[in-house]
Amino acid sequence: MKKIRCAVYTRKSSEDGLEQEFNSLHAQRDACSAYIASQKHEGWVMLPDAFDDGGLSGGSLERPALQRLMEHVREGRVDQIVVYKIDRLTRSLADFAKIVDVLDEAGASFVSVTQSFNTATSMGRLTLNMLLSFAQFEREVTAERIRDKIAASKRKGLWMGGQVPMGYDPDGRTLKINQAEAATIRTLYDLYERLGTVRAVKEEANRLGLRSRRRKTTSGQVTGGTPFDRGHIHHILTNPIYAGRIRHRDKVFDGAHPAIIEPDRWDKVQAQLQAGAARSRRSSTARRKSLLCGKLFDETGDRLTPSHSKTRKGVRLRYYISHRLVAQAGEAHSDAWRLPAEEFETKVGKLVQMMLAKHGFAAKLVRGASADVIGRHAATLAAHAADADPATLLGLVGRIDIMPGQLELRLGAGTLAELLGIDPDDLDQTRLDRSFPFQLRKRGVETKIILDDAPSGTDDTLIRNIAKAHAWFERIKAGETVTEIAKREGTSKRRVQQLAGLSFLAPDIIRDALEGRQPIGFTSEWCLRHDLPSDWTQQRQLLATL
C-alpha cells in the first residue's frame, strides 16, 4: 500500500488566546490528526512538522508557515494537506487556484476535515470552488455592509470612532463636552474673531499658556500637552465637529452631540477665514516687490540684483540680472543672467510649496521629535503651503544658486524654525536643500526658465513604511508575534498588521517608489485603505487605475 504523507496546516486570524496552554491552533491540529488516524487503512501518515500561522489573515498567501508548507509540496515531501476548514487555508478563490496549481504540479491533494470532500476528485474541486466563491462574495458584501453602516450612522449624526477631538470625551456612539478643554476651544474662536489671523491667534494662545490635549497611547506613550501650532489651530477653526456636526468624506451632517460653538457663529468664522485668505492673495499682488533680493546667485557666485524697465505704455517690468551687468555696463557678458522677476518668483514659490507639502518632510526636518509633534509640524507646513501668500513663501527662502540646467534652493533655517515655533538647532540642516532641473529658453535678452512645477518626487513616508514592513515581516518569520513587535515599536497591533502587507509589493513597484516615479495618489494611506492583492500582476493593474 502506498504511503500518503499528510501535513497539517492550522491558522488563526488574531493573536487573541494564542498565549493559552491549549488554543485554537492546538484544537485544529488535534482534529486533523484524529482524521488522519482514521484513514490509516488508506496509508495516511501524519508528518511531524508543524505548519501553524497564528495571528495572520487568510486574505493573503504571504504567511510564513504556508510558504514553508508549499515549498515542501514543491519538493515532493508532502502528498496531502489536511486542514480543519477550507478557510484556514485561504479565503480567496484566486489564491486557492494558485495553491491547486502547485498541488497538481506536485501530484498532491488537499483535504478538509469538517467538509466531506477533497481535491483529488473532480466533484470535490467543483464543490470547493463553489464554497470559496460564496466565501469571497460574503467577505466583499460584509465590507460593503460595514462601509454603508458607517455612512448611514454618520448621516444620523452618530460618532463612529477614531481619535476623539479636543473638547470632547467619548460617550457611546456620541460625544459629550469636556468642559475644561471646551473652554480652550472657545478661547481660540474668540481670539480669531478678535485678531483675524491664525498667526496672531497662535502668538496670543502661546502668551496665554493654552495647551493641546494630552493623550496616552495603548503602549503607554504620552503625547500632546504642548503649545498650539498654526496647523492645529487652523484645523480646530475649520472642524465642523465643534458646531455639532459630523463630517463624512465630503459631506457634513447634523450630529447627535452637543455643539461647543454655535453653528451660526461657526459659519461666520468659515466666511472670515475664506475672506482673509482671498484678501491676502489680493494684497500680495498689489505690493509686489523684488522678494528674492539678496538671495539669488549665479554659478560664478555673482549676486543677481533687481532691475526694471518700462514698456512704451508705461508698464513697469521687473528683472533679476547678474550684478556684473550693472557694475561693468557696456562690456559683453554672454554668461550673465536676466530673469523676468514676477514669473521666476511664482515658480520658486511653487517649489517652496512643494517642499513644505512633501510627504515625510517634517519627519526628516525636525530631529528627535515624537510622532505627535511631527504630525503637528506636518499639518503646519501643509496649511502654510496651501494658504500662504507668495511674499510669505518666498520669505522662507534662504538662498538660491542658479546655474545652467539646475537650480539649488535652500530654505532659511531661522524663518522655518520660527514658523514651527522651535529652535533652529532642532532642524536637520541637510534637509533644507533641494535641487531642481530646468530648461532654458531665450526670448530676446531675457532668459526664461522652464521648471517642472509639480514633480511627484519620492514619497519618504511610503518608502519608510515599505522598509518597516519588510523588517517587521522578517521578525514575524523569525517567530516574533505581532503583539511583541507592536509593543517594542510603540505602536498598535493593527498598525503592524496593516503595514506588513506592504512587504508583498512587486519589486518594480518598490523600485518606482524609490526613484520617485510612483503614480500620483500611490501613498501609504492609499495602500492601507485598499486591499492590495498579493499577485504582482493584479497590483500593477490596480495601480494603473490611479
One Martini backbone bead per residue (centre of mass of N, CA, C, O) as a GRO file, in nm:
protein
  546
    1MET     BB    1   0.096   0.037   0.023
    2LYS     BB    2   0.068   0.360  -0.017
    3LYS     BB    3   0.215   0.634   0.119
    4ILE     BB    4   0.054   0.917   0.282
    5ARG     BB    5   0.166   1.235   0.327
    6CYS     BB    6   0.067   1.441   0.603
    7ALA     BB    7  -0.014   1.787   0.635
    8VAL     BB    8  -0.072   2.021   0.888
    9TYR     BB    9  -0.287   2.309   0.878
   10THR     BB   10  -0.284   2.620   1.067
   11ARG     BB   11  -0.518   2.898   1.162
   12LYS     BB   12  -0.523   3.246   1.295
   13SER     BB   13  -0.617   3.575   1.275
   14SER     BB   14  -0.563   3.613   1.577
   15GLU     BB   15  -0.389   3.647   1.900
   16ASP     BB   16  -0.617   3.570   2.062
   17GLY     BB   17  -0.531   3.301   2.287
   18LEU     BB   18  -0.232   3.194   2.216
   19GLU     BB   19  -0.125   3.191   2.525
   20GLN     BB   20  -0.258   2.940   2.567
   21GLU     BB   21  -0.218   2.610   2.628
   22PHE     BB   22  -0.504   2.575   2.470
   23ASN     BB   23  -0.574   2.636   2.142
   24SER     BB   24  -0.689   2.662   1.824
   25LEU     BB   25  -0.445   2.519   1.694
   26HIS     BB   26  -0.463   2.263   1.864
   27ALA     BB   27  -0.752   2.184   1.783
   28GLN     BB   28  -0.699   2.152   1.481
   29ARG     BB   29  -0.471   1.940   1.502
   30ASP     BB   30  -0.632   1.719   1.650
   31ALA     BB   31  -0.850   1.680   1.432
   32CYS     BB   32  -0.652   1.605   1.201
   33SER     BB   33  -0.510   1.363   1.338
   34ALA     BB   34  -0.769   1.196   1.373
   35TYR     BB   35  -0.835   1.175   1.071
   36ILE     BB   36  -0.575   1.036   0.983
   37ALA     BB   37  -0.608   0.787   1.167
   38SER     BB   38  -0.880   0.696   1.019
   39GLN     BB   39  -0.683   0.659   0.739
   40LYS     BB   40  -0.474   0.424   0.775
   41HIS     BB   41  -0.588   0.211   0.568
   42GLU     BB   42  -0.487   0.425   0.324
   43GLY     BB   43  -0.182   0.530   0.423
   44TRP     BB   44  -0.189   0.745   0.634
   45VAL     BB   45   0.059   1.000   0.733
   46MET     BB   46   0.188   1.196   0.984
   47LEU     BB   47   0.365   1.470   0.998
   48PRO     BB   48   0.570   1.642   1.234
   49ASP     BB   49   0.535   1.900   1.110
   50ALA     BB   50   0.463   2.241   1.179
   51PHE     BB   51   0.182   2.450   1.042
   52ASP     BB   52   0.168   2.768   1.190
   53ASP     BB   53  -0.067   3.056   1.179
   54GLY     BB   54  -0.055   3.320   1.398
   55GLY     BB   55  -0.218   3.621   1.335
   56LEU     BB   56  -0.328   3.555   1.029
   57SER     BB   57  -0.458   3.616   0.737
   58GLY     BB   58  -0.653   3.468   0.457
   59GLY     BB   59  -0.606   3.707   0.225
   60SER     BB   60  -0.311   3.577   0.212
   61LEU     BB   61  -0.010   3.393   0.116
   62GLU     BB   62   0.181   3.565   0.314
   63ARG     BB   63   0.285   3.295   0.501
   64PRO     BB   64   0.521   3.126   0.654
   65ALA     BB   65   0.399   2.837   0.683
   66LEU     BB   66   0.274   2.819   0.399
   67GLN     BB   67   0.536   2.859   0.240
   68ARG     BB   68   0.676   2.609   0.360
   69LEU     BB   69   0.467   2.403   0.267
   70MET     BB   70   0.484   2.460  -0.042
   71GLU     BB   71   0.782   2.378  -0.059
   72HIS     BB   72   0.738   2.083   0.023
   73VAL     BB   73   0.557   2.015  -0.215
   74ARG     BB   74   0.761   2.082  -0.444
   75GLU     BB   75   0.973   1.862  -0.312
   76GLY     BB   76   0.791   1.597  -0.238
   77ARG     BB   77   0.710   1.579   0.098
   78VAL     BB   78   0.398   1.609   0.011
   79ASP     BB   79   0.062   1.464  -0.048
   80GLN     BB   80  -0.114   1.604   0.195
   81ILE     BB   81  -0.349   1.846   0.291
   82VAL     BB   82  -0.463   1.928   0.626
   83VAL     BB   83  -0.775   2.071   0.734
   84TYR     BB   84  -1.040   2.188   0.911
   85LYS     BB   85  -1.085   2.430   0.702
   86ILE     BB   86  -1.078   2.606   0.422
   87ASP     BB   87  -1.025   2.902   0.551
   88ARG     BB   88  -0.743   2.826   0.668
   89LEU     BB   89  -0.597   2.845   0.391
   90THR     BB   90  -0.831   3.026   0.237
   91ARG     BB   91  -1.044   3.321   0.112
   92SER     BB   92  -0.942   3.289  -0.190
   93LEU     BB   93  -0.994   3.192  -0.508
   94ALA     BB   94  -0.731   3.285  -0.643
   95ASP     BB   95  -0.539   3.155  -0.433
   96PHE     BB   96  -0.641   2.864  -0.463
   97ALA     BB   97  -0.554   2.826  -0.757
   98LYS     BB   98  -0.251   2.835  -0.690
   99ILE     BB   99  -0.247   2.592  -0.502
  100VAL     BB  100  -0.352   2.383  -0.706
  101ASP     BB  101  -0.119   2.408  -0.904
  102VAL     BB  102   0.094   2.301  -0.708
  103LEU     BB  103  -0.043   2.030  -0.647
  104ASP     BB  104  -0.058   1.922  -0.938
  105GLU     BB  105   0.248   1.933  -1.001
  106ALA     BB  106   0.306   1.733  -0.736
  107GLY     BB  107   0.060   1.527  -0.683
  108ALA     BB  108  -0.133   1.664  -0.485
  109SER     BB  109  -0.357   1.733  -0.204
  110PHE     BB  110  -0.683   1.824  -0.044
  111VAL     BB  111  -0.818   1.840   0.301
  112SER     BB  112  -1.130   1.851   0.480
  113VAL     BB  113  -1.256   1.759   0.780
  114THR     BB  114  -1.556   1.921   0.793
  115GLN     BB  115  -1.549   1.864   0.470
  116SER     BB  116  -1.676   1.617   0.246
  117PHE     BB  117  -1.389   1.660   0.070
  118ASN     BB  118  -1.160   1.652  -0.216
  119THR     BB  119  -0.912   1.731  -0.469
  120ALA     BB  120  -0.896   1.442  -0.608
  121THR     BB  121  -1.174   1.528  -0.715
  122SER     BB  122  -1.396   1.682  -0.922
  123MET     BB  123  -1.627   1.726  -0.716
  124GLY     BB  124  -1.454   1.855  -0.500
  125ARG     BB  125  -1.370   2.102  -0.668
  126LEU     BB  126  -1.647   2.215  -0.726
  127THR     BB  127  -1.738   2.254  -0.435
  128LEU     BB  128  -1.503   2.432  -0.349
  129ASN     BB  129  -1.545   2.666  -0.550
  130MET     BB  130  -1.824   2.738  -0.448
  131LEU     BB  131  -1.749   2.804  -0.155
  132LEU     BB  132  -1.536   3.023  -0.220
  133SER     BB  133  -1.719   3.213  -0.373
  134PHE     BB  134  -1.907   3.268  -0.130
  135ALA     BB  135  -1.687   3.367   0.064
  136GLN     BB  136  -1.596   3.609  -0.107
  137PHE     BB  137  -1.872   3.742  -0.126
  138GLU     BB  138  -1.913   3.777   0.179
  139ARG     BB  139  -1.669   3.961   0.228
  140GLU     BB  140  -1.755   4.192   0.034
  141VAL     BB  141  -2.034   4.245   0.160
  142THR     BB  142  -1.934   4.311   0.443
  143ALA     BB  143  -1.768   4.560   0.363
  144GLU     BB  144  -2.008   4.717   0.244
  145ARG     BB  145  -2.182   4.713   0.502
  146ILE     BB  146  -1.988   4.873   0.680
  147ARG     BB  147  -1.975   5.128   0.508
  148ASP     BB  148  -2.283   5.181   0.511
  149LYS     BB  149  -2.311   5.201   0.819
  150ILE     BB  150  -2.130   5.443   0.862
  151ALA     BB  151  -2.284   5.637   0.677
  152ALA     BB  152  -2.560   5.611   0.820
  153SER     BB  153  -2.464   5.698   1.102
  154LYS     BB  154  -2.364   5.983   1.013
  155ARG     BB  155  -2.640   6.081   0.912
  156LYS     BB  156  -2.739   6.056   1.226
  157GLY     BB  157  -2.478   6.173   1.402
  158LEU     BB  158  -2.274   5.959   1.468
  159TRP     BB  159  -2.009   5.822   1.642
  160MET     BB  160  -1.734   5.616   1.473
  161GLY     BB  161  -1.473   5.702   1.578
  162GLY     BB  162  -1.154   5.763   1.672
  163GLN     BB  163  -1.015   6.053   1.729
  164VAL     BB  164  -1.073   6.252   1.984
  165PRO     BB  165  -1.158   6.561   2.010
  166MET     BB  166  -1.099   6.839   2.137
  167GLY     BB  167  -1.363   6.891   2.392
  168TYR     BB  168  -1.406   6.573   2.407
  169ASP     BB  169  -1.592   6.276   2.498
  170PRO     BB  170  -1.678   5.967   2.503
  171ASP     BB  171  -2.042   5.840   2.440
  172GLY     BB  172  -2.044   5.601   2.273
  173ARG     BB  173  -2.218   5.722   1.978
  174THR     BB  174  -2.102   5.980   2.116
  175LEU     BB  175  -2.060   6.310   2.259
  176LYS     BB  176  -1.900   6.490   2.524
  177ILE     BB  177  -1.830   6.756   2.709
  178ASN     BB  178  -1.519   6.910   2.786
  179GLN     BB  179  -1.500   7.181   2.971
  180ALA     BB  180  -1.198   7.251   2.984
  181GLU     BB  181  -1.144   7.225   2.671
  182ALA     BB  182  -1.378   7.405   2.568
  183ALA     BB  183  -1.253   7.669   2.667
  184THR     BB  184  -1.018   7.666   2.465
  185ILE     BB  185  -1.185   7.664   2.206
  186ARG     BB  186  -1.336   7.933   2.259
  187THR     BB  187  -1.082   8.105   2.275
  188LEU     BB  188  -0.984   8.064   1.983
  189TYR     BB  189  -1.236   8.190   1.853
  190ASP     BB  190  -1.216   8.463   1.989
  191LEU     BB  191  -0.935   8.539   1.879
  192TYR     BB  192  -1.006   8.530   1.578
  193GLU     BB  193  -1.235   8.743   1.578
  194ARG     BB  194  -1.035   8.967   1.690
  195LEU     BB  195  -0.758   8.925   1.503
  196GLY     BB  196  -0.791   8.751   1.200
  197THR     BB  197  -0.537   8.549   1.256
  198VAL     BB  198  -0.355   8.266   1.308
  199ARG     BB  199  -0.090   8.388   1.398
  200ALA     BB  200  -0.210   8.565   1.628
  201VAL     BB  201  -0.338   8.331   1.783
  202LYS     BB  202  -0.081   8.181   1.850
  203GLU     BB  203   0.061   8.402   2.013
  204GLU     BB  204  -0.168   8.437   2.226
  205ALA     BB  205  -0.185   8.142   2.319
  206ASN     BB  206   0.103   8.131   2.426
  207ARG     BB  207   0.071   8.362   2.634
  208LEU     BB  208  -0.176   8.203   2.784
  209GLY     BB  209  -0.099   7.884   2.793
  210LEU     BB  210  -0.207   7.706   2.578
  211ARG     BB  211  -0.306   7.356   2.538
  212SER     BB  212  -0.302   7.054   2.436
  213ARG     BB  213  -0.389   6.741   2.438
  214ARG     BB  214  -0.346   6.470   2.640
  215ARG     BB  215  -0.211   6.155   2.535
  216LYS     BB  216  -0.259   5.789   2.562
  217THR     BB  217  -0.134   5.514   2.461
  218THR     BB  218  -0.134   5.170   2.460
  219SER     BB  219   0.191   5.182   2.524
  220GLY     BB  220   0.214   5.460   2.725
  221GLN     BB  221   0.238   5.700   2.551
  222VAL     BB  222   0.290   6.052   2.578
  223THR     BB  223   0.099   6.317   2.436
  224GLY     BB  224   0.110   6.640   2.422
  225GLY     BB  225   0.082   6.943   2.599
  226THR     BB  226   0.126   7.168   2.384
  227PRO     BB  227   0.160   7.412   2.193
  228PHE     BB  228   0.008   7.570   1.949
  229ASP     BB  229  -0.017   7.548   1.615
  230ARG     BB  230  -0.132   7.656   1.316
  231GLY     BB  231  -0.249   7.388   1.212
  232HIS     BB  232  -0.421   7.322   1.462
  233ILE     BB  233  -0.591   7.578   1.464
  234HIS     BB  234  -0.710   7.549   1.180
  235HIS     BB  235  -0.852   7.280   1.239
  236ILE     BB  236  -1.039   7.385   1.464
  237LEU     BB  237  -1.177   7.620   1.292
  238THR     BB  238  -1.276   7.385   1.055
  239ASN     BB  239  -1.431   7.197   1.252
  240PRO     BB  240  -1.765   7.078   1.260
  241ILE     BB  241  -1.784   6.942   1.543
  242TYR     BB  242  -1.817   7.227   1.703
  243ALA     BB  243  -2.119   7.259   1.555
  244GLY     BB  244  -2.262   6.968   1.571
  245ARG     BB  245  -2.105   6.800   1.347
  246ILE     BB  246  -2.063   6.556   1.072
  247ARG     BB  247  -1.806   6.410   0.887
  248HIS     BB  248  -1.833   6.258   0.544
  249ARG     BB  249  -1.606   6.322   0.364
  250ASP     BB  250  -1.781   6.573   0.168
  251LYS     BB  251  -1.986   6.561   0.410
  252VAL     BB  252  -2.241   6.722   0.623
  253PHE     BB  253  -2.386   6.653   0.946
  254ASP     BB  254  -2.596   6.631   1.191
  255GLY     BB  255  -2.537   6.590   1.521
  256ALA     BB  256  -2.576   6.425   1.846
  257HIS     BB  257  -2.395   6.634   1.956
  258PRO     BB  258  -2.282   6.892   2.119
  259ALA     BB  259  -2.209   7.225   2.094
  260ILE     BB  260  -1.950   7.464   2.135
  261ILE     BB  261  -2.030   7.610   1.870
  262GLU     BB  262  -2.225   7.798   1.714
  263PRO     BB  263  -2.324   7.753   1.396
  264ASP     BB  264  -2.336   8.052   1.305
  265ARG     BB  265  -2.055   8.122   1.409
  266TRP     BB  266  -1.898   7.913   1.247
  267ASP     BB  267  -1.977   8.022   0.966
  268LYS     BB  268  -1.843   8.300   1.005
  269VAL     BB  269  -1.555   8.193   1.037
  270GLN     BB  270  -1.534   8.071   0.753
  271ALA     BB  271  -1.575   8.338   0.603
  272GLN     BB  272  -1.329   8.478   0.735
  273LEU     BB  273  -1.114   8.284   0.631
  274GLN     BB  274  -1.170   8.323   0.325
  275ALA     BB  275  -1.136   8.631   0.318
  276GLY     BB  276  -0.843   8.635   0.422
  277ALA     BB  277  -0.719   8.474   0.188
  278ALA     BB  278  -0.810   8.662  -0.044
  279ARG     BB  279  -0.677   8.923   0.067
  280SER     BB  280  -0.388   8.814   0.066
  281ARG     BB  281  -0.371   8.768  -0.242
  282ARG     BB  282  -0.429   9.063  -0.332
  283SER     BB  283  -0.207   9.217  -0.167
  284SER     BB  284   0.041   9.070  -0.291
  285THR     BB  285   0.006   9.196  -0.581
  286ALA     BB  286   0.012   9.506  -0.496
  287ARG     BB  287   0.311   9.462  -0.325
  288ARG     BB  288   0.525   9.401  -0.535
  289LYS     BB  289   0.848   9.281  -0.491
  290SER     BB  290   1.183   9.195  -0.454
  291LEU     BB  291   1.189   8.897  -0.276
  292LEU     BB  292   1.502   8.791  -0.375
  293CYS     BB  293   1.677   8.987  -0.251
  294GLY     BB  294   1.999   8.853  -0.174
  295LYS     BB  295   1.933   8.523  -0.270
  296LEU     BB  296   2.063   8.544  -0.564
  297PHE     BB  297   2.276   8.316  -0.758
  298ASP     BB  298   2.529   8.228  -0.958
  299GLU     BB  299   2.788   8.020  -1.073
  300THR     BB  300   3.006   8.262  -0.992
  301GLY     BB  301   2.866   8.423  -0.729
  302ASP     BB  302   2.687   8.624  -0.849
  303ARG     BB  303   2.463   8.860  -0.787
  304LEU     BB  304   2.124   8.912  -0.818
  305THR     BB  305   1.968   9.204  -0.927
  306PRO     BB  306   1.746   9.442  -0.931
  307SER     BB  307   1.532   9.536  -1.208
  308HIS     BB  308   1.406   9.773  -1.468
  309SER     BB  309   1.137   9.844  -1.698
  310LYS     BB  310   0.965  10.016  -1.973
  311THR     BB  311   0.714  10.053  -2.159
  312ARG     BB  312   0.539  10.245  -2.379
  313LYS     BB  313   0.286  10.222  -2.162
  314GLY     BB  314   0.432  10.215  -1.862
  315VAL     BB  315   0.516   9.933  -1.793
  316ARG     BB  316   0.650   9.756  -1.525
  317LEU     BB  317   0.954   9.566  -1.540
  318ARG     BB  318   1.093   9.293  -1.379
  319TYR     BB  319   1.431   9.195  -1.268
  320TYR     BB  320   1.704   8.957  -1.269
  321ILE     BB  321   2.051   9.048  -1.253
  322SER     BB  322   2.361   9.042  -1.302
  323HIS     BB  323   2.585   9.251  -1.150
  324ARG     BB  324   2.789   9.287  -1.395
  325LEU     BB  325   2.583   9.452  -1.573
  326VAL     BB  326   2.626   9.704  -1.381
  327ALA     BB  327   2.937   9.729  -1.308
  328GLN     BB  328   2.994   9.642  -1.641
  329ALA     BB  329   2.894   9.839  -1.836
  330GLY     BB  330   2.932   9.753  -2.191
  331GLU     BB  331   3.001   9.470  -2.147
  332ALA     BB  332   3.048   9.144  -2.228
  333HIS     BB  333   2.797   8.888  -2.103
  334SER     BB  334   2.706   8.578  -2.193
  335ASP     BB  335   2.665   8.448  -1.881
  336ALA     BB  336   2.444   8.621  -1.803
  337TRP     BB  337   2.155   8.721  -1.618
  338ARG     BB  338   1.785   8.755  -1.722
  339LEU     BB  339   1.505   8.763  -1.513
  340PRO     BB  340   1.178   8.737  -1.476
  341ALA     BB  341   1.055   8.804  -1.173
  342GLU     BB  342   0.756   8.714  -1.147
  343GLU     BB  343   0.788   8.436  -1.276
  344PHE     BB  344   1.015   8.330  -1.089
  345GLU     BB  345   0.867   8.364  -0.817
  346THR     BB  346   0.635   8.171  -0.879
  347LYS     BB  347   0.809   7.916  -0.915
  348VAL     BB  348   0.947   7.920  -0.638
  349GLY     BB  349   0.687   7.908  -0.470
  350LYS     BB  350   0.608   7.623  -0.569
  351LEU     BB  351   0.860   7.480  -0.462
  352VAL     BB  352   0.809   7.545  -0.166
  353GLN     BB  353   0.536   7.412  -0.145
  354MET     BB  354   0.638   7.127  -0.217
  355MET     BB  355   0.832   7.097   0.025
  356LEU     BB  356   0.622   7.136   0.256
  357ALA     BB  357   0.414   6.899   0.134
  358LYS     BB  358   0.600   6.678   0.163
  359HIS     BB  359   0.645   6.366   0.231
  360GLY     BB  360   0.831   6.357   0.533
  361PHE     BB  361   0.962   6.638   0.591
  362ALA     BB  362   0.913   6.673   0.898
  363ALA     BB  363   1.054   6.410   0.994
  364LYS     BB  364   1.343   6.504   0.881
  365LEU     BB  365   1.369   6.799   0.995
  366VAL     BB  366   1.289   6.701   1.289
  367ARG     BB  367   1.474   6.623   1.556
  368GLY     BB  368   1.354   6.399   1.798
  369ALA     BB  369   1.059   6.374   1.741
  370SER     BB  370   0.752   6.300   1.783
  371ALA     BB  371   0.477   6.194   1.620
  372ASP     BB  372   0.293   6.424   1.719
  373VAL     BB  373   0.478   6.662   1.645
  374ILE     BB  374   0.516   6.592   1.347
  375GLY     BB  375   0.216   6.614   1.275
  376ARG     BB  376   0.191   6.918   1.340
  377HIS     BB  377   0.412   7.018   1.150
  378ALA     BB  378   0.284   6.907   0.892
  379ALA     BB  379   0.025   7.076   0.918
  380THR     BB  380   0.162   7.351   0.909
  381LEU     BB  381   0.301   7.323   0.632
  382ALA     BB  382   0.046   7.260   0.467
  383ALA     BB  383  -0.112   7.517   0.540
  384HIS     BB  384   0.104   7.715   0.439
  385ALA     BB  385   0.113   7.615   0.144
  386ALA     BB  386  -0.198   7.675   0.088
  387ASP     BB  387  -0.228   7.993   0.224
  388ALA     BB  388   0.012   8.140   0.146
  389ASP     BB  389   0.172   8.394   0.031
  390PRO     BB  390   0.438   8.471  -0.166
  391ALA     BB  391   0.592   8.641   0.045
  392THR     BB  392   0.603   8.413   0.260
  393LEU     BB  393   0.735   8.192   0.094
  394LEU     BB  394   0.993   8.360   0.008
  395GLY     BB  395   1.078   8.407   0.310
  396LEU     BB  396   1.192   8.096   0.333
  397VAL     BB  397   1.424   8.178   0.167
  398GLY     BB  398   1.779   8.169   0.175
  399ARG     BB  399   1.883   8.033  -0.111
  400ILE     BB  400   1.994   8.079  -0.461
  401ASP     BB  401   2.134   7.862  -0.711
  402ILE     BB  402   2.225   7.935  -1.049
  403MET     BB  403   2.246   7.712  -1.332
  404PRO     BB  404   2.285   7.535  -1.594
  405GLY     BB  405   2.002   7.319  -1.543
  406GLN     BB  406   2.013   7.438  -1.231
  407LEU     BB  407   1.846   7.454  -0.902
  408GLU     BB  408   1.935   7.582  -0.580
  409LEU     BB  409   1.742   7.525  -0.284
  410ARG     BB  410   1.724   7.716   0.029
  411LEU     BB  411   1.614   7.715   0.335
  412GLY     BB  412   1.544   7.901   0.613
  413ALA     BB  413   1.601   7.824   0.936
  414GLY     BB  414   1.479   8.060   1.096
  415THR     BB  415   1.195   8.086   0.958
  416LEU     BB  416   1.114   7.788   0.995
  417ALA     BB  417   1.137   7.777   1.305
  418GLU     BB  418   0.929   8.002   1.354
  419LEU     BB  419   0.689   7.859   1.223
  420LEU     BB  420   0.719   7.600   1.434
  421GLY     BB  421   0.827   7.690   1.723
  422ILE     BB  422   1.151   7.650   1.717
  423ASP     BB  423   1.470   7.562   1.720
  424PRO     BB  424   1.715   7.570   1.480
  425ASP     BB  425   1.883   7.324   1.609
  426ASP     BB  426   1.640   7.109   1.546
  427LEU     BB  427   1.737   7.116   1.261
  428ASP     BB  428   1.805   6.957   0.960
  429GLN     BB  429   2.017   7.104   0.740
  430THR     BB  430   2.014   6.879   0.505
  431ARG     BB  431   1.685   6.937   0.443
  432LEU     BB  432   1.692   7.237   0.298
  433ASP     BB  433   1.778   7.108   0.033
  434ARG     BB  434   1.715   7.154  -0.334
  435SER     BB  435   1.700   7.016  -0.657
  436PHE     BB  436   1.632   7.166  -0.993
  437PRO     BB  437   1.551   7.110  -1.299
  438PHE     BB  438   1.604   7.280  -1.624
  439GLN     BB  439   1.507   7.497  -1.889
  440LEU     BB  440   1.610   7.701  -2.158
  441ARG     BB  441   1.476   8.025  -2.283
  442LYS     BB  442   1.506   8.247  -2.530
  443ARG     BB  443   1.400   8.615  -2.512
  444GLY     BB  444   1.612   8.784  -2.624
  445VAL     BB  445   1.755   8.898  -2.325
  446GLU     BB  446   1.599   8.683  -2.202
  447THR     BB  447   1.563   8.422  -1.943
  448LYS     BB  448   1.383   8.128  -1.954
  449ILE     BB  449   1.235   7.914  -1.713
  450ILE     BB  450   1.176   7.555  -1.724
  451LEU     BB  451   0.972   7.410  -1.491
  452ASP     BB  452   0.872   7.156  -1.282
  453ASP     BB  453   0.603   7.223  -1.079
  454ALA     BB  454   0.496   6.890  -1.035
  455PRO     BB  455   0.665   6.679  -0.902
  456SER     BB  456   0.639   6.392  -0.731
  457GLY     BB  457   0.850   6.235  -0.612
  458THR     BB  458   0.946   6.118  -0.321
  459ASP     BB  459   0.796   5.903  -0.073
  460ASP     BB  460   0.906   5.881   0.239
  461THR     BB  461   0.677   5.735   0.385
  462LEU     BB  462   0.652   5.494   0.197
  463ILE     BB  463   0.944   5.396   0.217
  464ARG     BB  464   0.951   5.360   0.525
  465ASN     BB  465   0.710   5.152   0.536
  466ILE     BB  466   0.837   4.936   0.360
  467ALA     BB  467   1.079   4.885   0.541
  468LYS     BB  468   0.917   4.807   0.789
  469ALA     BB  469   0.763   4.569   0.667
  470HIS     BB  470   1.011   4.390   0.611
  471ALA     BB  471   1.119   4.383   0.901
  472TRP     BB  472   0.861   4.268   1.035
  473PHE     BB  473   0.834   4.010   0.864
  474GLU     BB  474   1.102   3.886   0.952
  475ARG     BB  475   1.018   3.868   1.253
  476ILE     BB  476   0.777   3.683   1.208
  477LYS     BB  477   0.941   3.449   1.078
  478ALA     BB  478   1.123   3.428   1.350
  479GLY     BB  479   0.861   3.436   1.584
  480GLU     BB  480   0.743   3.705   1.618
  481THR     BB  481   0.495   3.884   1.737
  482VAL     BB  482   0.281   4.139   1.691
  483THR     BB  483   0.271   4.230   1.985
  484GLU     BB  484   0.579   4.259   2.026
  485ILE     BB  485   0.628   4.464   1.803
  486ALA     BB  486   0.433   4.686   1.899
  487LYS     BB  487   0.567   4.731   2.174
  488ARG     BB  488   0.857   4.800   2.067
  489GLU     BB  489   0.743   5.036   1.857
  490GLY     BB  490   0.492   5.197   1.977
  491THR     BB  491   0.230   5.042   1.869
  492SER     BB  492  -0.011   4.879   1.697
  493LYS     BB  493  -0.127   4.586   1.579
  494ARG     BB  494  -0.280   4.698   1.335
  495ARG     BB  495  -0.041   4.852   1.213
  496VAL     BB  496   0.138   4.609   1.163
  497GLN     BB  497  -0.062   4.451   0.984
  498GLN     BB  498  -0.090   4.667   0.766
  499LEU     BB  499   0.217   4.711   0.687
  500ALA     BB  500   0.298   4.416   0.612
  501GLY     BB  501   0.168   4.426   0.322
  502LEU     BB  502   0.410   4.594   0.184
  503SER     BB  503   0.608   4.338   0.151
  504PHE     BB  504   0.427   4.240  -0.125
  505LEU     BB  505   0.546   4.411  -0.325
  506ALA     BB  506   0.655   4.470  -0.615
  507PRO     BB  507   0.969   4.542  -0.722
  508ASP     BB  508   0.889   4.767  -0.934
  509ILE     BB  509   0.721   4.936  -0.735
  510ILE     BB  510   0.950   4.995  -0.537
  511ARG     BB  511   1.141   5.127  -0.739
  512ASP     BB  512   0.956   5.365  -0.816
  513ALA     BB  513   0.944   5.481  -0.529
  514LEU     BB  514   1.254   5.533  -0.497
  515GLU     BB  515   1.247   5.718  -0.779
  516GLY     BB  516   0.966   5.886  -0.797
  517ARG     BB  517   0.755   5.701  -1.015
  518GLN     BB  518   0.495   5.700  -0.889
  519PRO     BB  519   0.181   5.726  -0.872
  520ILE     BB  520  -0.053   5.939  -0.827
  521GLY     BB  521  -0.175   5.834  -0.501
  522PHE     BB  522   0.066   5.646  -0.411
  523THR     BB  523   0.027   5.567  -0.079
  524SER     BB  524   0.009   5.457   0.232
  525GLU     BB  525  -0.291   5.525   0.278
  526TRP     BB  526  -0.392   5.386   0.025
  527CYS     BB  527  -0.295   5.100   0.100
  528LEU     BB  528  -0.466   5.084   0.372
  529ARG     BB  529  -0.753   5.127   0.214
  530HIS     BB  530  -0.653   4.881   0.046
  531ASP     BB  531  -0.676   4.557  -0.097
  532LEU     BB  532  -0.395   4.414  -0.164
  533PRO     BB  533  -0.276   4.211  -0.374
  534SER     BB  534  -0.038   3.951  -0.406
  535ASP     BB  535  -0.050   3.986  -0.698
  536TRP     BB  536   0.149   4.159  -0.914
  537THR     BB  537  -0.038   4.203  -1.155
  538GLN     BB  538  -0.276   4.319  -0.991
  539GLN     BB  539  -0.122   4.557  -0.878
  540ARG     BB  540  -0.062   4.698  -1.149
  541GLN     BB  541  -0.358   4.729  -1.234
  542LEU     BB  542  -0.443   4.906  -0.992
  543LEU     BB  543  -0.231   5.140  -1.039
  544ALA     BB  544  -0.338   5.213  -1.332
  545THR     BB  545  -0.603   5.367  -1.207
  546LEU     BB  546  -0.457   5.638  -1.086
   0.00000   0.00000   0.00000
